[in-house]
Amino acid sequence: MPNTGPLGQARPNGKQILLAIVTLGFYGIYWAYKNHEEIKQHSGEGIGGAAGAVIYALVGVVTLFLLPVEIKKMYEADGRQSPVGAGTAAWVLLFGIPWYVKRQTALNDYWVSKGAPAPA
């Protein structure tokens, strides 16, 4: 089934990383909430914002796998090949930030391809 819900917001990578650092990681809970909620609203699939925020706060490592899988399903429902998937979580085991950048870039590219404004 094609994705027909409202578009999410493309977010600049650098700003997101800076906010996470400045807030000592608390911004990550909001970030997980927004990303999971936007995917759920757009695709009708996924765990949604509240569950995403709780999972991130309690067992953040699950988010490493869960968000790329939700993004992958969204791309596939759109008939496109996803640049991320469960294997993307391996990036964090090696470097940390590249996982975030790869995942956020894939999500940004998807939103922008659907008509959302590019991150500023």
FIKOLZA-1660 file (N, C-alpha, C; in steps of 0.1 Angstrom, whole numbers, plus 5000, padded with zeros to 4 digits):
% residues 120
   i   px   py   pz ch aa at
   1 5008 4988 5000  A  M  N
   1 5000 5000 5000  A  M CA
   1 5009 5012 5000  A  M  C
   2 5006 5022 4991  A  P  N
   2 5015 5034 4990  A  P CA
   2 5013 5043 5003  A  P  C
   3 5023 5050 5005  A  N  N
   3 5023 5060 5017  A  N CA
   3 5015 5072 5013  A  N  C
   4 5005 5076 5020  A  T  N
   4 4997 5087 5017  A  T CA
   4 4995 5097 5028  A  T  C
   5 5000 5095 5039  A  G  N
   5 4998 5104 5051  A  G CA
   5 5007 5116 5049  A  G  C
   6 5006 5125 5059  A  P  N
   6 5013 5138 5059  A  P CA
   6 5028 5135 5059  A  P  C
   7 5035 5144 5053  A  L  N
   7 5050 5143 5052  A  L CA
   7 5056 5147 5065  A  L  C
   8 5068 5141 5068  A  G  N
   8 5075 5145 5079  A  G CA
   8 5085 5157 5076  A  G  C
   9 5092 5161 5086  A  Q  N
   9 5101 5172 5084  A  Q CA
   9 5115 5167 5082  A  Q  C
  10 5122 5173 5071  A  A  N
  10 5136 5170 5069  A  A CA
  10 5144 5178 5079  A  A  C
  11 5154 5172 5086  A  R  N
  11 5161 5179 5096  A  R CA
  11 5176 5179 5093  A  R  C
  12 5183 5190 5095  A  P  N
  12 5197 5191 5092  A  P CA
  12 5205 5183 5102  A  P  C
  13 5214 5175 5097  A  N  N
  13 5222 5165 5105  A  N CA
  13 5230 5173 5116  A  N  C
  14 5237 5183 5112  A  G  N
  14 5246 5190 5121  A  G CA
  14 5238 5196 5133  A  G  C
  15 5227 5202 5130  A  K  N
  15 5219 5208 5141  A  K CA
  15 5214 5197 5150  A  K  C
  16 5210 5186 5145  A  Q  N
  16 5205 5175 5154  A  Q CA
  16 5216 5169 5163  A  Q  C
  17 5228 5168 5157  A  I  N
  17 5239 5163 5165  A  I CA
  17 5242 5173 5176  A  I  C
  18 5243 5186 5172  A  L  N
  18 5246 5197 5182  A  L CA
  18 5236 5197 5193  A  L  C
  19 5223 5196 5190  A  L  N
  19 5212 5196 5200  A  L CA
  19 5214 5184 5210  A  L  C
  20 5217 5173 5204  A  A  N
  20 5219 5161 5213  A  A CA
  20 5231 5163 5222  A  A  C
  21 5241 5169 5218  A  I  N
  21 5253 5172 5226  A  I CA
  21 5250 5182 5237  A  I  C
  22 5244 5193 5233  A  V  N
  22 5241 5204 5242  A  V CA
  22 5231 5200 5253  A  V  C
  23 5222 5191 5250  A  T  N
  23 5212 5187 5259  A  T CA
  23 5216 5174 5266  A  T  C
  24 5228 5170 5265  A  L  N
  24 5234 5158 5271  A  L CA
  24 5226 5146 5268  A  L  C
  25 5221 5146 5255  A  G  N
  25 5214 5134 5250  A  G CA
  25 5199 5134 5252  A  G  C
  26 5193 5143 5260  A  F  N
  26 5179 5144 5261  A  F CA
  26 5171 5147 5249  A  F  C
  27 5178 5155 5240  A  Y  N
  27 5171 5158 5227  A  Y CA
  27 5168 5145 5219  A  Y  C
  28 5176 5135 5221  A  G  N
  28 5174 5122 5215  A  G CA
  28 5160 5116 5217  A  G  C
  29 5155 5118 5229  A  I  N
  29 5142 5113 5232  A  I CA
  29 5131 5120 5223  A  I  C
  30 5132 5133 5222  A  Y  N
  30 5123 5141 5213  A  Y CA
  30 5125 5137 5199  A  Y  C
  31 5138 5136 5195  A  W  N
  31 5141 5132 5181  A  W CA
  31 5135 5118 5177  A  W  C
  32 5136 5108 5187  A  A  N
  32 5131 5095 5184  A  A CA
  32 5115 5096 5183  A  A  C
  33 5110 5104 5192  A  Y  N
  33 5095 5106 5192  A  Y CA
  33 5091 5111 5178  A  Y  C
  34 5097 5122 5174  A  K  N
  34 5093 5129 5161  A  K CA
  34 5095 5120 5149  A  K  C
  35 5106 5113 5148  A  N  N
  35 5109 5105 5137  A  N CA
  35 5099 5093 5136  A  N  C
  36 5097 5086 5147  A  H  N
  36 5088 5075 5147  A  H CA
  36 5073 5079 5145  A  H  C
  37 5070 5090 5150  A  E  N
  37 5056 5095 5148  A  E CA
  37 5054 5100 5134  A  E  C
  38 5063 5107 5128  A  E  N
  38 5062 5111 5114  A  E CA
  38 5061 5099 5104  A  E  C
  39 5069 5089 5107  A  I  N
  39 5068 5077 5099  A  I CA
  39 5055 5070 5100  A  I  C
  40 5050 5069 5112  A  K  N
  40 5037 5063 5115  A  K CA
  40 5026 5070 5108  A  K  C
  41 5026 5084 5109  A  Q  N
  41 5015 5092 5103  A  Q CA
  41 5016 5091 5088  A  Q  C
  42 5028 5090 5082  A  H  N
  42 5029 5090 5068  A  H CA
  42 5026 5077 5062  A  H  C
  43 5031 5066 5068  A  S  N
  43 5030 5053 5062  A  S CA
  43 5019 5044 5068  A  S  C
  44 5014 5048 5080  A  G  N
  44 5004 5040 5087  A  G CA
  44 5010 5028 5093  A  G  C
  45 5023 5027 5093  A  E  N
  45 5030 5016 5099  A  E CA
  45 5041 5021 5108  A  E  C
  46 5046 5012 5117  A  G  N
  46 5056 5016 5126  A  G CA
  46 5050 5017 5140  A  G  C
  47 5059 5020 5150  A  I  N
  47 5055 5019 5164  A  I CA
  47 5049 5033 5169  A  I  C
  48 5051 5043 5162  A  G  N
  48 5046 5056 5166  A  G CA
  48 5056 5063 5176  A  G  C
  49 5053 5076 5179  A  G  N
  49 5061 5084 5186  A  G CA
  49 5063 5081 5201  A  G  C
  50 5052 5078 5208  A  A  N
  50 5053 5075 5222  A  A CA
  50 5061 5063 5225  A  A  C
  51 5058 5052 5218  A  A  N
  51 5066 5040 5219  A  A CA
  51 5080 5041 5215  A  A  C
  52 5083 5049 5204  A  G  N
  52 5096 5052 5200  A  G CA
  52 5104 5059 5210  A  G  C
  53 5098 5069 5217  A  A  N
  53 5105 5076 5227  A  A CA
  53 5109 5068 5239  A  A  C
  54 5099 5059 5243  A  V  N
  54 5101 5051 5255  A  V CA
  54 5112 5041 5252  A  V  C
  55 5112 5035 5240  A  I  N
  55 5122 5025 5236  A  I CA
  55 5136 5032 5236  A  I  C
  56 5137 5044 5230  A  Y  N
  56 5149 5051 5229  A  Y CA
  56 5154 5054 5244  A  Y  C
  57 5146 5058 5252  A  A  N
  57 5150 5062 5266  A  A CA
  57 5154 5049 5274  A  A  C
  58 5147 5038 5272  A  L  N
  58 5150 5026 5281  A  L CA
  58 5160 5017 5275  A  L  C
  59 5159 5015 5262  A  V  N
  59 5169 5005 5255  A  V CA
  59 5172 5011 5242  A  V  C
  60 5180 5022 5242  A  G  N
  60 5183 5029 5230  A  G CA
  60 5189 5021 5219  A  G  C
  61 5196 5010 5222  A  V  N
  61 5202 5002 5212  A  V CA
  61 5191 4996 5202  A  V  C
  62 5179 4994 5207  A  V  N
  62 5169 4989 5198  A  V CA
  62 5166 4999 5187  A  V  C
  63 5167 5012 5190  A  T  N
  63 5164 5023 5180  A  T CA
  63 5174 5022 5169  A  T  C
  64 5186 5017 5171  A  L  N
  64 5196 5015 5161  A  L CA
  64 5191 5007 5149  A  L  C
  65 5183 4997 5153  A  F  N
  65 5178 4987 5143  A  F CA
  65 5164 4991 5138  A  F  C
  66 5156 4996 5148  A  L  N
  66 5142 4999 5145  A  L CA
  66 5139 5010 5135  A  L  C
  67 5145 5021 5137  A  L  N
  67 5143 5033 5128  A  L CA
  67 5147 5029 5113  A  L  C
  68 5159 5024 5111  A  P  N
  68 5163 5020 5097  A  P CA
  68 5153 5010 5091  A  P  C
  69 5148 5001 5099  A  V  N
  69 5138 4991 5093  A  V CA
  69 5125 4999 5090  A  V  C
  70 5120 5008 5098  A  E  N
  70 5108 5015 5095  A  E CA
  70 5110 5024 5082  A  E  C
  71 5122 5030 5081  A  I  N
  71 5125 5038 5069  A  I CA
  71 5125 5029 5057  A  I  C
  72 5132 5018 5058  A  K  N
  72 5132 5008 5047  A  K CA
  72 5118 5004 5042  A  K  C
  73 5110 5001 5051  A  K  N
  73 5096 4997 5048  A  K CA
  73 5089 5009 5040  A  K  C
  74 5091 5021 5045  A  M  N
  74 5085 5033 5039  A  M CA
  74 5090 5034 5024  A  M  C
  75 5103 5033 5022  A  Y  N
  75 5109 5034 5009  A  Y CA
  75 5103 5023 5000  A  Y  C
  76 5102 5011 5005  A  E  N
  76 5097 4999 4997  A  E CA
  76 5083 5001 4994  A  E  C
  77 5075 5006 5003  A  A  N
  77 5061 5009 5000  A  A CA
  77 5059 5019 4989  A  A  C
  78 5069 5027 4987  A  D  N
  78 5069 5037 4977  A  D CA
  78 5075 5032 4964  A  D  C
  79 5079 5019 4964  A  G  N
  79 5085 5013 4952  A  G CA
  79 5099 5017 4949  A  G  C
  80 5106 5020 4960  A  R  N
  80 5120 5024 4959  A  R CA
  80 5129 5016 4967  A  R  C
  81 5142 5015 4963  A  Q  N
  81 5151 5008 4971  A  Q CA
  81 5157 5017 4982  A  Q  C
  82 5157 5011 4994  A  S  N
  82 5161 5019 5006  A  S CA
  82 5176 5020 5008  A  S  C
  83 5181 5031 5011  A  P  N
  83 5195 5032 5014  A  P CA
  83 5199 5027 5028  A  P  C
  84 5189 5024 5036  A  V  N
  84 5192 5019 5050  A  V CA
  84 5183 5007 5053  A  V  C
  85 5187 5000 5063  A  G  N
  85 5180 4988 5067  A  G CA
  85 5186 4983 5081  A  G  C
  86 5182 4972 5085  A  A  N
  86 5187 4967 5098  A  A CA
  86 5202 4967 5099  A  A  C
  87 5209 4964 5088  A  G  N
  87 5223 4963 5088  A  G CA
  87 5230 4977 5090  A  G  C
  88 5222 4987 5089  A  T  N
  88 5227 5001 5091  A  T CA
  88 5231 5002 5106  A  T  C
  89 5226 4995 5115  A  A  N
  89 5229 4995 5129  A  A CA
  89 5244 4992 5131  A  A  C
  90 5250 4984 5122  A  A  N
  90 5264 4980 5123  A  A CA
  90 5273 4993 5123  A  A  C
  91 5268 5003 5117  A  W  N
  91 5276 5016 5116  A  W CA
  91 5279 5021 5130  A  W  C
  92 5269 5021 5139  A  V  N
  92 5271 5027 5152  A  V CA
  92 5281 5019 5160  A  V  C
  93 5282 5006 5157  A  L  N
  93 5292 4998 5164  A  L CA
  93 5306 5002 5160  A  L  C
  94 5307 5007 5148  A  L  N
  94 5320 5011 5143  A  L CA
  94 5323 5026 5146  A  L  C
  95 5313 5035 5144  A  F  N
  95 5316 5049 5145  A  F CA
  95 5306 5058 5152  A  F  C
  96 5294 5054 5154  A  G  N
  96 5284 5062 5160  A  G CA
  96 5277 5072 5152  A  G  C
  97 5284 5083 5150  A  I  N
  97 5278 5094 5142  A  I CA
  97 5274 5090 5128  A  I  C
  98 5283 5083 5121  A  P  N
  98 5279 5079 5107  A  P CA
  98 5265 5072 5106  A  P  C
  99 5262 5064 5116  A  W  N
  99 5249 5058 5117  A  W CA
  99 5238 5068 5116  A  W  C
 100 5239 5078 5125  A  Y  N
 100 5229 5088 5126  A  Y CA
 100 5228 5096 5113  A  Y  C
 101 5240 5100 5107  A  V  N
 101 5240 5107 5095  A  V CA
 101 5234 5099 5083  A  V  C
 102 5237 5087 5082  A  K  N
 102 5232 5078 5072  A  K CA
 102 5217 5077 5073  A  K  C
 103 5212 5074 5085  A  R  N
 103 5198 5072 5088  A  R CA
 103 5190 5085 5086  A  R  C
 104 5195 5096 5091  A  Q  N
 104 5188 5109 5090  A  Q CA
 104 5188 5114 5075  A  Q  C
 105 5199 5112 5068  A  T  N
 105 5200 5116 5054  A  T CA
 105 5190 5108 5046  A  T  C
 106 5189 5095 5049  A  A  N
 106 5179 5087 5041  A  A CA
 106 5165 5092 5044  A  A  C
 107 5162 5095 5056  A  L  N
 107 5148 5100 5060  A  L CA
 107 5146 5114 5053  A  L  C
 108 5156 5123 5054  A  N  N
 108 5155 5136 5048  A  N CA
 108 5153 5135 5033  A  N  C
 109 5161 5126 5026  A  D  N
 109 5159 5124 5012  A  D CA
 109 5145 5120 5008  A  D  C
 110 5139 5111 5016  A  Y  N
 110 5126 5106 5014  A  Y CA
 110 5116 5118 5015  A  Y  C
 111 5116 5125 5026  A  W  N
 111 5107 5136 5028  A  W CA
 111 5108 5146 5017  A  W  C
 112 5120 5150 5013  A  V  N
 112 5122 5160 5003  A  V CA
 112 5117 5155 4989  A  V  C
 113 5119 5142 4987  A  S  N
 113 5115 5137 4974  A  S CA
 113 5100 5137 4973  A  S  C
 114 5093 5138 4984  A  K  N
 114 5078 5138 4984  A  K CA
 114 5073 5153 4985  A  K  C
 115 5082 5163 4986  A  G  N
 115 5078 5176 4985  A  G CA
 115 5080 5184 4998  A  G  C
 116 5085 5178 5008  A  A  N
 116 5089 5186 5020  A  A CA
 116 5100 5195 5018  A  A  C
 117 5101 5206 5025  A  P  N
 117 5112 5215 5023  A  P CA
 117 5125 5209 5027  A  P  C
 118 5136 5212 5020  A  A  N
 118 5149 5207 5024  A  A CA
 118 5153 5212 5037  A  A  C
 119 5161 5205 5045  A  P  N
 119 5166 5210 5058  A  P CA
 119 5174 5223 5056  A  P  C
 120 5171 5232 5066  A  A  N
 120 5178 5245 5065  A  A CA
 120 5188 5246 5076  A  A  C
% end
